Amino acid sequence: MAEVKTIVSYAQSRGRARKAGSLYCVMVRENDHEAIQRFKTFVKSEAGLMEMLSVRNDDPVETIEEDDVPTRLSSTELRSRYVTSAGAILTYSSAVILLSELCALIPSDEFTTFLQPQYVGDFQKTVALPPALPIPREDLSYIGPACETKSEAKRAVAFHAVRKLHQLGVFDDHLLPIREAEMGEDHIEDADGRIVPDLRPEKIMDVLSFTAFDDPWNPETVLWLHPILLDGSLTCGLVAAANLTNIPMLSSPDFGTVQTAKGFKLQFKDAAERRERLELMAAYSAKGIYWGITIKPFDERQAAAFMVPIDHNTFLPDVQQMLQLARPTNPLWTPTTHLSPGIILARHRRKHRAMRFVRVREDLTPSSKPIRLDHSTLEERYPSYLDFYNDFYGKGDHGPPLLIPNDDLMLEFLELRRAQPIIRRTKTGSIPLVRHVSIIPHSACARIPLTLSMYYAFTTLPALIRHIMGYVRAQMAIHHLKLPVLEIAQLVEASTLPLVCAGFDYQRLETMGDSCLKLATTVHIYNK
C-alpha cells in the first residue's frame, strides 16, 4: 500500500477495514525506522482522539430509549394515518422528524443552541415546543396516549402534535412549515408556489420595532442636516429624515469624540432638486463607505442616513466636493502640482485601500532594489520594482496590465486603516489611523478626491449610527413601557446583544445583577 505520511491519510486508509473481524495491515520498507515510528504515533493519536470523542459533550444529544431497538410496529401505529387534502400522509414515523424540522427554523446565533422539542415521560409522553414559535401558549404542549413502549409513546405524541399544528395552519397541506410572506408580497405560497390561505395564529405578543430614521426617499419626509464635530472641530454633516435631538457625545480611544449638533431642515426649490441632491449625497456616501468602511457592494438607496461635507461659509452640503468624489472626471494626478491644496489621498490601481501621499522618493527608481519597510512586502522577493510589476501586474492576471516606465517617479504612501468593527470604550491605547508604509510607482496610482478629515469621519460612521440607534430606542422604550427614570446609557447597555460587537453588551450588567440577587438571597436565608 501507499506510504502513510499524515494522520488524515492514516484515517482514510484505516477506514477501509470496516468489516467486523477484518485485519488492518501496514507494510513499510525494511529498516525504515522513521516510517515505523510515524505509524506508531498515528496509532497512539487515534486512541487519544477516540477517547476525546467518547467524553465530548458540547451539544446536547437525545438519549436513546431503553426499548429503542428494531421491533415490529404495533397495530396502533400501522392504523394511524393522517392524510391532508393535498395527499400528504402523516405517520408515527414521520411526525418526530417534522417537529424537529419545524423547530430548526427558529433563528439562533452563535451564543445559543438550536431549539428542539422536549419529550417528557415514559410510556405516556408529553411534548413541549419552544416558546419562540409564533403560536399561542396553549398550543405549545401536547399529551400523547399510553403505549406499549417508550419509543412508540414518543412517536404517538409527535403524531398528535403535528396533526394539531396542521389544523392550526402551522403546516401546509404538504406538511411543510408555512413560509412567511416576503416584503412586498400580499400572500403566502406553499412549496409548489401555490397560494394558500393565511391560517397562521396570532403571535404571542405584539412586537414594536423602532428606528431612528424615516425613509429619506419619501418625498413627504423632511431632510435634516446635523453638523458633526470630531474632537470639537466641525468636520461634516449627517443628513437624515429625522430630527436627532439630545444625542450624547460618543467617545472612544480609537477616534476621540464625536458630537452630533442640533440639526436644521434642508430647503429645496422643488421635488426635482430634492431628488437630485439626495441622489448626489447617496452616491458620495457610498464612495466614502467604500474607501473608509467596506468594499462590499450594497444598494445605496437602502441607506437611511448620509455623511456629507459641509461648506463652512453656508453650513450647507458642499456640492462641489460631493461631485468630485461621486462623479470623478480625472483620477490621474501629478505629485508636484497637487501638493499645495492639502493632503492627497490616493489608491493603488489594483488594490482597494486608501493611502496618504507623503513624498516623492527621489532616491529610488523603478529599477532600484526594493527597500526594507516596516512590514514584509512581495516586492522584496524581486530584484527591482520594475521586475515585480512586470511579473505580478504585467500579465493581466490581476486586471489590465500595468505599464511602468523606466523613468517613472517612486512615491511614498501611508496606508490608512478602515473603520473598526468593534468600538473600544477602555483606554488601552488607540489604534493608529495609519497602517503601513508603501513605495509605489506614480503610474500605478490614482487620486481619491476625498479629504483626510472626511475619510476620518467615514471611519466613525458605523459607531455613530449604532450609537444614535441605541439611544433613540432606549428613549422609545422608556416612553412606551412607562419605565421609571433610568440612565439612558445603562439602558442602552442592557439592551445590547454581544453579537453586535459594540464594545459593550448586557453581560456586565447581567453579572452584576446575578451577584446582587445572590447576595440578597444569602442575606434573606441567613436572617430566616
N, C-alpha and C positions, 0 to 999 in steps of 0.2 A: 504494500500500500504506500501511498504518498507520505512523505515525512510530515509529521505534525509539528508545526512551529509555534502556533498560538493557541490560547485557550479556546478561541472561537472555533478553529478548525478541529480541535480535540472534541469539543462538544458535538460538532456536526458529524464527525466520524463515529463517535461513541453512540450517537442516536441510531445508527444503522443496526445495532444489536438490540432490537426491540423485543423480539420473540422470547417468551419465557424459556429459560434454560439455555439461551444462546451464549456463546463464549466470545468475548471481545479480545482480539489478539493484535498486538502491535509488533511489527518487525523493524528492527533497526540494524544498522551496519555493525559488524563485529568490531569491538573495542571503541565504539563511538560513545565515550562516556558522557559527553555533553548532551547528546540526544537522550540517553538513558536518564540522566539527572533531570532534564527538562520534563520528560514524561512522568517521572515520579512527582515532580512539583505540581503537574496538572492533576494527578490523581488526588493529592492532598488538597488542592484547591477545590476540586469537585466535592469532596467530603465537607469542607467548610461551607461551601455555597449551599449544599443540601441542608445543612444544619441551620443556616440563616433562614432559608425558606420555610423550614418547619416551625420556627418560632416567630416568624414575622407576622404581625397583625396590624398593619397600617389601616386597612379598610375593614369595616365590619362586614363579616360574611355570615350568611344564614346557616345555622347549624342543620345538619341532616337529621330528619326524624328517625326514631328508632326502627320504625317499620317501613322506612323508605327503601324497599328492595323490590325488584321486579315481581309483581304479583298479578293475579287475574283481576280485571276490573269488576267491581261489584255490579249487581243488576241495576242499582240506582244510577250509577254513572253511565251505564250503557243506555238507559232510557232517557236521561236528562239531556235534552237538546233544546236550544232556543234559536229560532230562525227569524231573521229580520225580513222586512218587505223586499229588500234587495237580494235576498237569498243567502246572506251571510249566516253561517252556522256557528253558534257558541256552544262549546262543550266544557266539561270539567277541566280537561287538559289544557285548553287554550286560555281559560279565564285568568289563570295566575300570570301568564305572560302579558296579557292585555293590561292588567292592573299595573304591572311593573313598567311597561312602556308608557302608560299614562303619567305615572309619577316621574319618569325620566324627563318629561318635557318641562318640568318646573325649573325655571332659571336658577343657576347657582354660580358661585365664584370659587376661586382657589382656596378660600378660607372656610368653606362649608362643604360637607359631604352631600352626595346625592340622596335625595329623599326617596324612601321606599315604603310600601305598605307594611304595617306591623301586625303580625298574626299572634294572637294570644289564646291559650287553651290547649287541650289535648285532643279528646275525641269529639269535642264540640268547640269550634274555634270562633273567635271574633276578630275581624279585620278592621283596622283603623287607618284611614287615609290621611296623608299630610294635610294640616290646616291651610297650607299655602295654595291648595287647589281652590279655584273660584267657584265653590259650590256651597250651599247652606250647611251650617254646622250639623243639623240633624241628619244630613245625608253623608257624613264622613265616617260613620261607623255602621257595621253590619254584623249580624249574628247568624251563623250557619246552623244547619241541622246536625243532630248527633249521628256519627258514622262509626263504622267498624274499625277503621284505622285512622291514625293521625294525619297521614298524607291525604287520605280521602276527605277528611274534615277540612283541610286547608283548601283543596280544590273546590269543595262544595260551597264554602263561604265566598270564595272568589267568584264562582259562577253566579251566585245570588247578587253580589255587588255589581258585577259588570252588567247583568240584566237590568238592574235598577238604574244604573247610570245611563244606559242606552235609552230607557224610558224618560229620563230627565233631559236628554239631549246632549250629554257629555260625549257619547259615542254616536257616530252617524250610522246609517243603515249598512255600511260596510264594516262596522265595528272598528272604525278608526276614530281617533280623537278629533273633535270638530276644530277646524282651523279658524283662527280669528281673522276677521276681515282686515286686509291691509289698509294703510292710509289711502284715502281716496275711493275705496270700494264701499258700496252700499249693500253688499250681500256677502254670504258665506258659501263656499263651494266645498264639495266633497272631494275624495281622492281622484275621481274621474272628471272633475271640473264642472259637475252639475250643481245647480243652485239648490240648496237645502234650506228649509225654514229655520230661522234663528230660535231654537228652543233652549238656549242656554239659560240657566237660572241666574238670578241677580247675584252679584258678588257679595261677599261677606260684609264689606264696608265700602263706603264711598271714599275714593282717593282724590285729594285735591293736589294738583301739581301747579306750582307757581314758577314763573320765570321773571327775571328782572327786566327783560327786553320784550317789547312788542315787535311786530313784523315791520321792518323799515320799508319793505317793498309795497306795502299797502298805501295807496295814495291818500287815504284818510288819516293816517297817523302823522304826528308831528315829529320832526327830527330835532334832536337836542345835541348841542356841542358842549362837551365838558372838557375844559383845559386840564391837562395832566402835567404835574410838576414832579420832576425827578430830582431828588436831593435838593428840593426847594427851588429849582430852576424850571421855568416854563419851557417845555420841550415839544409837546404835540397836543392833539385833542382826540377825544373818544366820541364818535358820532353814533348815536343810538336812538331808537324810537321810544325813549323813556327818560324821564327826569330823575336822575340819580341824586338823591339827597341824603345827607348825614352818613356818607360812606367814610368810615375811619381810615386813617393812614395805614398803608401796607408797608411793612418793614421786613427786610431780610439782609443778612450779611452778604448775599450774592449780588444784590443790585441796589442796596441802600434803601431809600424811602420812595414811595410812590403815593402821591396825593391827588385825589380826584376833586377838582374845584367845582364851584357852583356852575351849573350849566345854563345855557340860554338857547332860545329857539333859532333855528336857521330859517331864513326867509328866501323864497324863490319867486321869480316873476310869474311862472305858470307851471303846470304839471309837466310839460316837456322839459323845462330846465331842471326841475327837481329830479326827474328820472335820469337825465344826462349826468348831473353831478353825482347822483347816487351810484351809477354805474362806474364813474371815474373813481370814486372813493373805494368801491368794492374791488376794482382792478388794482389800485395802488396797495390796498391792504393785503390782497392775495400775493402780490410780488414781495411785499415786506415779510409776510409769513413764510414765503418760500425761502428767503435768504436767512431770516432770523430765527425760525422755529422748526419747520419741517419741509422736506421736498416732496412729501406725499401729496398727490393731487386731491383736490376737493372742489366742490361746487361753491363758488364764491357767492352765489345768490342764496345759499343757505346760511350765510353769516348774519348774525343779528347786531353786530357792532363793528365799527371800522375805526382803525387808528390812522390819523391823517396829520400831515404837517400843518402848522399854523403860521400865518403871516403876522409877525409881531407888531405891525402897524395897525392892521384892521382886526386882528384876533379872529379871523375867519380862515377856513381851509385854504392853503396855498395851492392854487390851481396849477401854477407853473411847475412846482416841484412834483406834484402828482402826475402831470403829463410826462415829465422826463423819465419817471420810473415805469409808469403803466404803459406808455407807448413810446419807447426809446426809438430814436431815429439813427443815431450813430454811436454804437458802443465802442468804437476804436478811440484811442486817446494817445497823446504824446506826453511822456513824463515831464519834459521841460516846459510845456505850455499849460499844464493842468495842476501845477503845484501851488500857484498863487491863490485860487479861490478857496482852498482849505484842504482838509484831509480827504484823500481819494480812497474809495473802496473799489476793488476790482475782483475778478474771479478768473480762475483757470478755465480755459475753453473746454476742458474735458472733465472738470470737477465741479461739484455743486456746493461750493463753500466760499463765503465772502472773505476777502483779505484786505488788510490795511496797508497801503503803499508807504514804504519807509524811505527808500533812497535808490539811486542808480549805483550799481556796483561797477565802478569804472575799473576795478582791479580784476574783473572777470570778463571772459568772452565765452561764446558757445563752445569754443574749442578747449576751454580750461578744464582741468580735472575737478570734479565736484568736491566741494569742501565739506568738512565735517560740521554738522549743525547740532542743535540741542536735542535732536531725535534722529533715529535711523531713517534713511530715505532709499528709494530704489535707485536714485541717480548714483549713489556711492558704488554700485556694482559695475559701472561703466567707465571707460577711460575718460570720457568727456560728456558734457551736457548734450552736445550735438549727437553723439552716438546714442545716448539714452532716448532722445526724442525721435530720432530716425528709426530706432528699433521698436520703441514702445508705442509711439503715436504715428509713425510714418507708414505703417502698413494698412491702415484703415480698419484695424480690429476694434478700435475704441472710437469710432466715428470717422468723419472725413480726415484724411492725413493732414498733420500739422507740418508746414514747411518752414523751417527755421533758417534764416540767412546766416552766413558765416560771420557777418559783422553786426549781428543783432545786439541790442542792449540787454544786459542782465540786470534784473530788478530784484530788490529785496522786499518781501512782504511779511506781515504778521497775520497768520490765520486766526480768525475770530470764531469763538465757540457760539453755538446756538443756545436757545432757551433751555434751561434745566427742567427736567420733568418733575422734580421734587423741590418744594420751597423749604429751605432750611431756616429754622427760626432760632437756632442756637448759634452763639458766636464762637464757632470753631475755626475761624479763618475763612475768608471769602475765596470764591473760585474766580480766578482772573478771567477777564473777557478775552484776553489773548491766549491762543493755544500754542502755536509753533511758528518758527521762522522758516521761510521758504525762499529759494532762489529760482526765479522763473524767467525765461526769455520774454521780451516785450511782445513778440508775435504770438505767444501762447496765452496772452491775457486779454481781457475785455473789461471795460469800465462798468461799474454798477452806479447809476445815478441816484445814490442814496447816501444821505449824510450819516456820519458816525453816530450822532445823537439819536437819529430816527432808528438806526439799526439797534442801538442800545435799548430804545423804547420798545421795539418789537420783541426783544427777548424777555421783557417783563409782561407782555400781553397775556399769556396763559395764566400766570399767577394773579394778574389784576382781574380778569374775568371771573376766575374761580372765587376770588375774594369778594367781588361785588355780588355774585350769585349767592354765596353763603350768607351774607349779611341781609340781603333782601328777603331770602326765605326764612331766616330767623325772625325778622320783623313780622312777616306774614304769619308765622306760627304763633307768636305771642298774641297777635290780634285775633286770629280765628279760633285758637284753642283757649283763649281767655286765660293765659298763663299769668302768674304773678310777675312782678318786676324782676327781671333777670338781667345779668350782664350778657350783652349780645355776643361778645367774644366766646364766652363759655358755652352758650347755646349753639354757636356755630361749631365749636369743637365737639360737642356732644352729639351732633347730627352728622358728622363727617366719617365716612367709612375708610378703613385702611387702604382699600384698593384705589382710592382717589389720588394717593401719593401727594397729599397737600403739605407734608411736613408735620402734620398733627392729625390726630383722629380721636375717637371716643375711648380708646383703650386706656389712656392715662386716667381719665375721669372714672372709667369703669373700675379700674384697680383701686382708686381712692374710695369709690362708693362701696365696693366689696369690703374694704378694710373697715370702713365706718360701720357697716352692718355687722361685721364680725365682732367689733368692739362693743356695739350696743347689745348684741345678743349675749356676749360673755358677761357683761355687767348685769343684764337682766337675770340671767341664770344664777349668777353669784348672789344677787340680792334675794332671789327666791330660796 
